[in-house]
Amino acid sequence: MAIKQITPEEAHQLVQGGAPYVDVRTEGEFAAGHPAAAVNIPVATPHAGTGQMQINPDFVAVVSSTFPKDAVIVVGCQSGGRSQRAAEMLEQAGFTNVSNMRGGFGGLRDQMGRTIVPGWSESGLPTSADCTDANTYHGLKARTTLRGST
């Protein structure tokens, strides 16, 4: 089944209706600004030794501990690539209503830096830099059964 592709405006409507927005960017990217109602669960994290990005082995488990598999979920990243991969991972794990937000938070750009697909912030939708235990990866992961994992 193909992942639903939605615009930032459609994502905003779903969020206003109660759907969670799962921001799959790194914790640092999230802290620098995110959709106002977003929670952060990174799909990839920098490897402690090399700094190279690697799939977060706890991604699906933290999402599963936070949201039911039949919840309407909006997934977004910086430009739409990581969130597409995250949406596919969630679908493979049994989530049934996941949408990828095209353009991500910052917009999809061509090689010249021109916007191809505007993102959440460029669309004038509400943003925040607030980070609390209720919306950060650290806080969400602490409430799961993964407390001892890294």
MIVO-230727 format. One record per residue: chain; residue number from 1; y, z negated, x of N, C-alpha, C in turn; residue in one letter. Coordinates in steps of 0.001 Angstrom, whole numbers, plus 500000, padded with zeros to 6 digits. Layout:
N
+-------+-----+--------+--------+--------+--------+--------+--------+--------+--------+--------+------+
| kette |  nr |   n.py |   n.pz |   n.px |  ca.py |  ca.pz |  ca.px |   c.py |   c.pz |   c.px | rest |
+-------+-----+--------+--------+--------+--------+--------+--------+--------+--------+--------+------+
|     A | NUM |      Y |      Z |      X |      Y |      Z |      X |      Y |      Z |      X |    A |
...
+-------+-----+--------+--------+--------+--------+--------+--------+--------+--------+--------+------+
***
This chain:
150
+-------+-----+--------+--------+--------+--------+--------+--------+--------+--------+--------+------+
| kette |  nr |   n.py |   n.pz |   n.px |  ca.py |  ca.pz |  ca.px |   c.py |   c.pz |   c.px | rest |
+-------+-----+--------+--------+--------+--------+--------+--------+--------+--------+--------+------+
|     A |   1 | 498815 | 500000 | 500848 | 500000 | 500000 | 500000 | 501242 | 500000 | 500889 |    M |
|     A |   2 | 502202 | 500842 | 500574 | 503423 | 500939 | 501380 | 504348 | 499750 | 501107 |    A |
|     A |   3 | 504994 | 499287 | 502163 | 505974 | 498206 | 502046 | 507207 | 498769 | 501342 |    I |
|     A |   4 | 507744 | 498007 | 500386 | 508970 | 498428 | 499705 | 510133 | 498401 | 500692 |    K |
|     A |   5 | 510938 | 499459 | 500679 | 512126 | 499555 | 501524 | 513342 | 499376 | 500617 |    Q |
|     A |   6 | 514168 | 498371 | 500908 | 515315 | 498086 | 500057 | 516596 | 498040 | 500880 |    I |
|     A |   7 | 517716 | 498216 | 500202 | 519034 | 498160 | 500830 | 519502 | 496700 | 500909 |    T |
|     A |   8 | 520521 | 496430 | 501724 | 521070 | 495074 | 501734 | 521552 | 494622 | 500349 |    P |
|     A |   9 | 522140 | 495517 | 499588 | 522608 | 495154 | 498251 | 521441 | 494769 | 497345 |    E |
|     A |  10 | 520336 | 495525 | 497419 | 519151 | 495188 | 496632 | 518559 | 493863 | 497100 |    E |
|     A |  11 | 518560 | 493636 | 498401 | 518072 | 492370 | 498952 | 518917 | 491215 | 498432 |    A |
|     A |  12 | 520219 | 491395 | 498435 | 521130 | 490354 | 497956 | 520846 | 490022 | 496493 |    H |
|     A |  13 | 520592 | 491039 | 495691 | 520273 | 490808 | 494277 | 518985 | 489995 | 494144 |    Q |
|     A |  14 | 517977 | 490327 | 494935 | 516721 | 489575 | 494889 | 516934 | 488126 | 495321 |    L |
|     A |  15 | 517718 | 487929 | 496380 | 518000 | 486577 | 496869 | 518765 | 485783 | 495811 |    V |
|     A |  16 | 519728 | 486410 | 495166 | 520467 | 485729 | 494105 | 519549 | 485345 | 492948 |    Q |
|     A |  17 | 518475 | 486104 | 492771 | 517495 | 485808 | 491738 | 516446 | 484788 | 492164 |    G |
|     A |  18 | 516559 | 484272 | 493391 | 515662 | 483225 | 493852 | 514660 | 483631 | 494911 |    G |
|     A |  19 | 514631 | 484908 | 495287 | 513691 | 485348 | 496328 | 514147 | 484828 | 497687 |    A |
|     A |  20 | 513218 | 484364 | 498514 | 513601 | 483959 | 499862 | 513878 | 485172 | 500745 |    P |
|     A |  21 | 514840 | 485015 | 501650 | 515121 | 486007 | 502681 | 514585 | 485419 | 503975 |    Y |
|     A |  22 | 513558 | 486050 | 504541 | 512973 | 485591 | 505787 | 513543 | 486437 | 506920 |    V |
|     A |  23 | 514376 | 485815 | 507731 | 514985 | 486466 | 508887 | 514012 | 486323 | 510042 |    D |
|     A |  24 | 513478 | 487452 | 510519 | 512424 | 487412 | 511538 | 512966 | 487598 | 512955 |    V |
|     A |  25 | 514286 | 487518 | 513135 | 514876 | 487617 | 514470 | 514607 | 486337 | 515257 |    R |
|     A |  26 | 514983 | 486357 | 516517 | 514808 | 485171 | 517355 | 515703 | 484036 | 516859 |    T |
|     A |  27 | 515389 | 482841 | 517304 | 516191 | 481681 | 516910 | 517649 | 481830 | 517357 |    E |
|     A |  28 | 517870 | 482401 | 518531 | 519237 | 482610 | 519016 | 520001 | 483612 | 518170 |    G |
|     A |  29 | 519351 | 484699 | 517801 | 520006 | 485692 | 516939 | 520362 | 485069 | 515593 |    E |
|     A |  30 | 519449 | 484291 | 515050 | 519683 | 483634 | 513766 | 520868 | 482678 | 513851 |    F |
|     A |  31 | 520920 | 481892 | 514921 | 521996 | 480913 | 515094 | 523362 | 481583 | 515212 |    A |
|     A |  32 | 523391 | 482818 | 515699 | 524664 | 483538 | 515859 | 525206 | 484082 | 514546 |    A |
|     A |  33 | 524401 | 484077 | 513498 | 524823 | 484551 | 512190 | 523659 | 485162 | 511452 |    G |
|     A |  34 | 523600 | 484897 | 510135 | 522490 | 485357 | 509313 | 522925 | 485423 | 507850 |    H |
|     A |  35 | 522135 | 486095 | 507016 | 522434 | 486051 | 505584 | 522486 | 484592 | 505122 |    P |
|     A |  36 | 523431 | 484291 | 504261 | 523709 | 482903 | 503891 | 522492 | 482133 | 503389 |    A |
|     A |  37 | 521586 | 482746 | 502679 | 520449 | 482023 | 502118 | 519175 | 482174 | 502944 |    A |
|     A |  38 | 519256 | 482729 | 504141 | 518068 | 483057 | 504928 | 517404 | 481836 | 505540 |    A |
|     A |  39 | 516086 | 481988 | 505773 | 515330 | 481063 | 506607 | 514844 | 481872 | 507810 |    V |
|     A |  40 | 514702 | 481216 | 508943 | 514323 | 481893 | 510179 | 512877 | 481604 | 510547 |    N |
|     A |  41 | 512072 | 482664 | 510573 | 510698 | 482575 | 511067 | 510511 | 483803 | 511955 |    I |
|     A |  42 | 510719 | 483664 | 513266 | 510656 | 484821 | 514170 | 509278 | 485473 | 514198 |    P |
|     A |  43 | 509252 | 486792 | 514114 | 507991 | 487526 | 514229 | 507617 | 487704 | 515702 |    V |
|     A |  44 | 508598 | 487664 | 516572 | 508364 | 487784 | 518015 | 509240 | 486766 | 518731 |    A |
|     A |  45 | 508718 | 486264 | 519837 | 509442 | 485270 | 520627 | 509347 | 485633 | 522095 |    T |
|     A |  46 | 510324 | 485218 | 522898 | 510234 | 485491 | 524328 | 509143 | 484646 | 524977 |    P |
|     A |  47 | 508346 | 485263 | 525808 | 507310 | 484554 | 526560 | 507991 | 483598 | 527530 |    H |
|     A |  48 | 507509 | 482381 | 527602 | 508141 | 481347 | 528441 | 508221 | 481753 | 529909 |    A |
|     A |  49 | 507230 | 482418 | 530430 | 507225 | 482762 | 531847 | 507970 | 484035 | 532191 |    G |
|     A |  50 | 507800 | 485067 | 531364 | 508351 | 486382 | 531705 | 509600 | 486756 | 530925 |    T |
|     A |  51 | 509809 | 486122 | 529789 | 510927 | 486503 | 528935 | 510632 | 487718 | 528084 |    G |
|     A |  52 | 509483 | 488363 | 528307 | 509096 | 489530 | 527514 | 508795 | 489090 | 526081 |    Q |
|     A |  53 | 509187 | 489917 | 525119 | 508926 | 489595 | 523720 | 507444 | 489756 | 523425 |    M |
|     A |  54 | 506924 | 488792 | 522664 | 505531 | 488836 | 522240 | 505453 | 488398 | 520780 |    Q |
|     A |  55 | 504427 | 488859 | 520084 | 504249 | 488461 | 518689 | 504104 | 486945 | 518622 |    I |
|     A |  56 | 504798 | 486335 | 517683 | 504711 | 484901 | 517453 | 503353 | 484624 | 516797 |    N |
|     A |  57 | 502443 | 483933 | 517486 | 501112 | 483717 | 516923 | 501115 | 482850 | 515663 |    P |
|     A |  58 | 502193 | 482113 | 515418 | 502283 | 481237 | 514248 | 503057 | 481856 | 513092 |    D |
|     A |  59 | 503527 | 483098 | 513239 | 504379 | 483712 | 512226 | 503755 | 483662 | 510829 |    F |
|     A |  60 | 502579 | 484245 | 510673 | 501953 | 484316 | 509349 | 501641 | 482916 | 508827 |    V |
|     A |  61 | 501184 | 482029 | 509686 | 500840 | 480672 | 509254 | 502069 | 479916 | 508742 |    A |
|     A |  62 | 503216 | 480056 | 509421 | 504423 | 479349 | 508972 | 504925 | 479949 | 507658 |    V |
|     A |  63 | 504907 | 481267 | 507529 | 505317 | 481886 | 506259 | 504371 | 481420 | 505153 |    V |
|     A |  64 | 503068 | 481408 | 505427 | 502078 | 480997 | 504421 | 502244 | 479541 | 504011 |    S |
|     A |  65 | 502665 | 478696 | 504936 | 502886 | 477281 | 504622 | 504183 | 477054 | 503852 |    S |
|     A |  66 | 505077 | 478031 | 503926 | 506402 | 477882 | 503321 | 506506 | 478545 | 501950 |    T |
|     A |  67 | 505806 | 479661 | 501758 | 505923 | 480444 | 500518 | 504554 | 480823 | 499975 |    F |
|     A |  68 | 504410 | 480872 | 498640 | 503148 | 481332 | 498063 | 502965 | 482835 | 498290 |    P |
|     A |  69 | 501724 | 483266 | 498326 | 501430 | 484670 | 498622 | 501890 | 485631 | 497540 |    K |
|     A |  70 | 502182 | 485131 | 496332 | 502660 | 486021 | 495277 | 504185 | 485971 | 495106 |    D |
|     A |  71 | 504878 | 485252 | 496001 | 506344 | 485167 | 495930 | 506977 | 486510 | 496279 |    A |
|     A |  72 | 508089 | 486806 | 495629 | 508908 | 487949 | 496034 | 509598 | 487518 | 497314 |    V |
|     A |  73 | 509386 | 488264 | 498412 | 509953 | 487900 | 499711 | 510696 | 489100 | 500287 |    I |
|     A |  74 | 511918 | 488861 | 500754 | 512702 | 489866 | 501467 | 512606 | 489536 | 502951 |    V |
|     A |  75 | 512267 | 490529 | 503764 | 512146 | 490337 | 505195 | 513204 | 491185 | 505884 |    V |
|     A |  76 | 513942 | 490588 | 506819 | 514981 | 491318 | 507541 | 515045 | 490899 | 508999 |    G |
|     A |  77 | 515575 | 491801 | 509837 | 515764 | 491517 | 511261 | 517160 | 492006 | 511658 |    C |
|     A |  78 | 517316 | 492566 | 512834 | 518624 | 493051 | 513273 | 518911 | 494454 | 512747 |    Q |
|     A |  79 | 517887 | 495341 | 512811 | 518132 | 496716 | 512361 | 517029 | 497276 | 511477 |    S |
|     A |  80 | 515931 | 496572 | 511304 | 514879 | 497000 | 510392 | 513519 | 497229 | 511008 |    G |
|     A |  81 | 513407 | 497290 | 512322 | 512132 | 497559 | 512975 | 511187 | 496368 | 513001 |    G |
|     A |  82 | 511671 | 495237 | 513483 | 510818 | 494039 | 513539 | 510423 | 493592 | 512141 |    R |
|     A |  83 | 511356 | 493718 | 511200 | 511044 | 493274 | 509845 | 509988 | 494160 | 509195 |    S |
|     A |  84 | 509969 | 495438 | 509526 | 508919 | 496308 | 509007 | 507564 | 495822 | 509508 |    Q |
|     A |  85 | 507482 | 495521 | 510800 | 506224 | 495017 | 511375 | 505857 | 493683 | 510735 |    R |
|     A |  86 | 506823 | 492806 | 510539 | 506565 | 491508 | 509915 | 506052 | 491690 | 508488 |    A |
|     A |  87 | 506667 | 492594 | 507734 | 506238 | 492854 | 506355 | 504798 | 493356 | 506334 |    A |
|     A |  88 | 504451 | 494222 | 507270 | 503072 | 494722 | 507358 | 502096 | 493586 | 507661 |    E |
|     A |  89 | 502481 | 492685 | 508560 | 501631 | 491546 | 508898 | 501424 | 490650 | 507675 |    M |
|     A |  90 | 502489 | 490431 | 506909 | 502379 | 489592 | 505715 | 501508 | 490259 | 504660 |    L |
|     A |  91 | 501678 | 491545 | 504483 | 500851 | 492266 | 503519 | 499374 | 492174 | 503918 |    E |
|     A |  92 | 499090 | 492343 | 505210 | 497706 | 492230 | 505699 | 497147 | 490830 | 505484 |    Q |
|     A |  93 | 498030 | 489831 | 505454 | 497607 | 488445 | 505249 | 497470 | 488090 | 503767 |    A |
|     A |  94 | 497731 | 489055 | 502874 | 497541 | 488820 | 501451 | 498795 | 488602 | 500632 |    G |
|     A |  95 | 499971 | 488691 | 501249 | 501213 | 488599 | 500472 | 501345 | 489881 | 499644 |    F |
|     A |  96 | 501743 | 489729 | 498391 | 501677 | 490861 | 497462 | 503016 | 491465 | 497062 |    T |
|     A |  97 | 504132 | 490832 | 497431 | 505427 | 491344 | 496967 | 506485 | 491193 | 498056 |    N |
|     A |  98 | 506258 | 491888 | 499167 | 507153 | 491807 | 500323 | 507986 | 493081 | 500420 |    V |
|     A |  99 | 509281 | 492921 | 500644 | 510181 | 494059 | 500822 | 510846 | 493988 | 502184 |    S |
|     A | 100 | 510931 | 495129 | 502857 | 511648 | 495239 | 504126 | 513077 | 495681 | 503830 |    N |
|     A | 101 | 514054 | 494938 | 504354 | 515440 | 495331 | 504164 | 515842 | 496313 | 505255 |    M |
|     A | 102 | 516062 | 497549 | 504867 | 516489 | 498590 | 505802 | 517869 | 498248 | 506356 |    R |
|     A | 103 | 518058 | 498482 | 507629 | 519351 | 498228 | 508250 | 519504 | 496833 | 508800 |    G |
|     A | 104 | 518626 | 495909 | 508412 | 518669 | 494554 | 508932 | 520017 | 493873 | 508768 |    G |
|     A | 105 | 520286 | 492924 | 509632 | 521545 | 492187 | 509578 | 522688 | 493004 | 510161 |    F |
|     A | 106 | 522420 | 493703 | 511253 | 523490 | 494387 | 511979 | 523596 | 495872 | 511767 |    G |
|     A | 107 | 522651 | 496479 | 511060 | 522704 | 497921 | 510810 | 521854 | 498715 | 511785 |    G |
|     A | 108 | 521321 | 499814 | 511297 | 520554 | 500735 | 512123 | 521516 | 501776 | 512672 |    L |
|     A | 109 | 521463 | 501990 | 513991 | 522411 | 502898 | 514642 | 521681 | 504026 | 515349 |    R |
|     A | 110 | 522368 | 505166 | 515489 | 521802 | 506279 | 516252 | 522118 | 506071 | 517731 |    D |
|     A | 111 | 521722 | 507021 | 518563 | 521909 | 506885 | 520008 | 523379 | 506849 | 520417 |    Q |
|     A | 112 | 524254 | 507330 | 519562 | 525687 | 507314 | 519854 | 526362 | 506036 | 519343 |    M |
|     A | 113 | 525575 | 505149 | 518722 | 526128 | 503906 | 518206 | 526691 | 504008 | 516801 |    G |
|     A | 114 | 526527 | 505170 | 516175 | 527009 | 505335 | 514796 | 526018 | 504726 | 513810 |    R |
|     A | 115 | 526539 | 504127 | 512775 | 525688 | 503509 | 511763 | 524955 | 504577 | 510962 |    T |
|     A | 116 | 523637 | 504456 | 510928 | 522802 | 505327 | 510096 | 522546 | 504634 | 508764 |    I |
|     A | 117 | 522180 | 503352 | 508856 | 521928 | 502531 | 507669 | 522720 | 501242 | 507858 |    V |
|     A | 118 | 523682 | 500954 | 506990 | 524455 | 499717 | 507147 | 523578 | 498490 | 506928 |    P |
|     A | 119 | 523879 | 497453 | 507676 | 523150 | 496200 | 507544 | 523843 | 495234 | 506604 |    G |
|     A | 120 | 523263 | 494045 | 506497 | 523776 | 492991 | 505620 | 525230 | 492676 | 505938 |    W |
|     A | 121 | 525541 | 492439 | 507209 | 526909 | 492022 | 507572 | 527909 | 493143 | 507324 |    S |
|     A | 122 | 527536 | 494391 | 507624 | 528434 | 495526 | 507391 | 528640 | 495811 | 505904 |    E |
|     A | 123 | 527727 | 495323 | 505084 | 527818 | 495544 | 503638 | 528695 | 494511 | 502961 |    S |
|     A | 124 | 529257 | 493585 | 503754 | 530165 | 492582 | 503199 | 529465 | 491496 | 502401 |    G |
|     A | 125 | 528184 | 491302 | 502646 | 527428 | 490281 | 501921 | 527596 | 488934 | 502618 |    L |
|     A | 126 | 527360 | 487824 | 501897 | 527631 | 486494 | 502464 | 526776 | 486179 | 503691 |    P |
|     A | 127 | 527455 | 485696 | 504735 | 526783 | 485315 | 505972 | 527063 | 483847 | 506288 |    T |
|     A | 128 | 526299 | 483321 | 507216 | 526444 | 481928 | 507615 | 525972 | 481784 | 509052 |    S |
|     A | 129 | 526427 | 480739 | 509709 | 525896 | 480373 | 511024 | 525307 | 478966 | 510959 |    A |
|     A | 130 | 525186 | 478420 | 509732 | 524626 | 477088 | 509555 | 523149 | 477083 | 509914 |    D |
|     A | 131 | 522757 | 476102 | 510685 | 521361 | 475940 | 511081 | 520954 | 474493 | 510809 |    C |
|     A | 132 | 520019 | 474309 | 509888 | 519534 | 472988 | 509510 | 518009 | 472996 | 509542 |    T |
|     A | 133 | 517408 | 471835 | 509367 | 515947 | 471785 | 509295 | 515409 | 472580 | 508113 |    D |
|     A | 134 | 516232 | 472804 | 507102 | 515786 | 473547 | 505920 | 515710 | 475052 | 506155 |    A |
|     A | 135 | 516430 | 475581 | 507165 | 516425 | 477038 | 507337 | 516046 | 477513 | 508735 |    N |
|     A | 136 | 515858 | 476609 | 509691 | 515515 | 477044 | 511049 | 514009 | 477030 | 511266 |    T |
|     A | 137 | 513575 | 477830 | 512215 | 512159 | 477894 | 512548 | 511635 | 476522 | 512972 |    Y |
|     A | 138 | 512389 | 475838 | 513794 | 511973 | 474512 | 514255 | 511705 | 473591 | 513062 |    H |
|     A | 139 | 512629 | 473580 | 512104 | 512483 | 472718 | 510929 | 511337 | 473138 | 510031 |    G |
|     A | 140 | 511194 | 474449 | 509790 | 510118 | 474937 | 508930 | 508757 | 474694 | 509568 |    L |
|     A | 141 | 508658 | 474974 | 510861 | 507382 | 474803 | 511559 | 506986 | 473325 | 511590 |    K |
|     A | 142 | 507954 | 472442 | 511700 | 507668 | 471002 | 511744 | 507024 | 470515 | 510442 |    A |
|     A | 143 | 507284 | 471220 | 509344 | 506715 | 470819 | 508053 | 505356 | 471446 | 507789 |    R |
|     A | 144 | 504845 | 472255 | 508699 | 503543 | 472900 | 508508 | 502458 | 472101 | 509202 |    T |
|     A | 145 | 501245 | 472589 | 509098 | 500117 | 471964 | 509781 | 500072 | 472362 | 511247 |    T |
|     A | 146 | 501066 | 473123 | 511710 | 501085 | 473617 | 513085 | 501863 | 472698 | 514011 |    L |
|     A | 147 | 502156 | 471501 | 513611 | 503042 | 470617 | 514375 | 502703 | 470513 | 515857 |    R |
|     A | 148 | 501435 | 470584 | 516201 | 501068 | 470415 | 517601 | 501006 | 471703 | 518381 |    G |
|     A | 149 | 501139 | 472854 | 517733 | 501023 | 474114 | 518467 | 502365 | 474524 | 519056 |    S |
|     A | 150 | 502324 | 475477 | 519976 | 503550 | 475947 | 520616 | 503816 | 477373 | 520263 |    T |
+-------+-----+--------+--------+--------+--------+--------+--------+--------+--------+--------+------+
***
